[in-house]
Amino acid sequence: MPTLSATKKGLITGGVMIALLLLSIYVLKFSSDSRFQYINYIIYSMGIAWSILGFAHSATPKTEFREYFAAGFKTFIVITLLMVVYTFIFYSLHTEIRDAQIEANTQLLIQQHMHTSWEIQENAKQMKSIFITGKLASTSFLYLFLGAAISALYSLMIMKKIKS
C-alpha cells in the first residue's frame, strides 16, 4: 500500500476538520464559536503528528530538525488554506453572524455613553466592511502559528526519541 504524502494528509485532516465543523453547526446546532471547535485543534495536531511520524519511519539519527519540520509544514499549510477557504465561504453565507456581532458591539458602545450616534454608526459601517477580512486574517494567523508550534514540538520530540 503506497504511503500518503504530507500534503495528502493535510487534505484529509482539513477535510475531517471541515466535516466536523459542519456537523457541529448544522446538525448539533452549536454556534460557530462554541467550545466544540477545540476538538478541531486536537484533530489539527493529530494530522501534523501523523505526517511527522510518517516521515520518521524513513528518518535516520542524522535526519535534521528542518526535515521533520518540513513534513509538518507541508501538512499544516494545506490545512490552513482549507480552513481559510472554509472561513470565507461560511461567513459569506452567514452574514447574520456578522450582523449580530456588529449589533453587540453597537450596544456596548451605547452603554459606555462615550460616543456620538454618528461615531457608533460609522463604527458599525467599518466593522461590516472589514468583518470577513478580519476573520480570514485571524484564521490564517491562528492556524499558521499553531501549525508551526505543533510541528516544532513534535519534530523535537520525535528527533529526541530517535536519537536516544
Protein Blocks (a to p, Z undefined) as FASTA:
>chain_A
ZZddfklmmmmmmmmmmmmmmmmmmmnopafkbfklmmmmmmmmmmmmmmmmmmmmmpcf
klcfklmmmmmmmmmmmmmmmmmmmmmmmmmmmmmlmmmmmmmmmmmmmmnopacfklmm
mmmmmmmmmmmmmmmmmmmmmmmmmmmmmmmmmmmmmmmmmmZZ
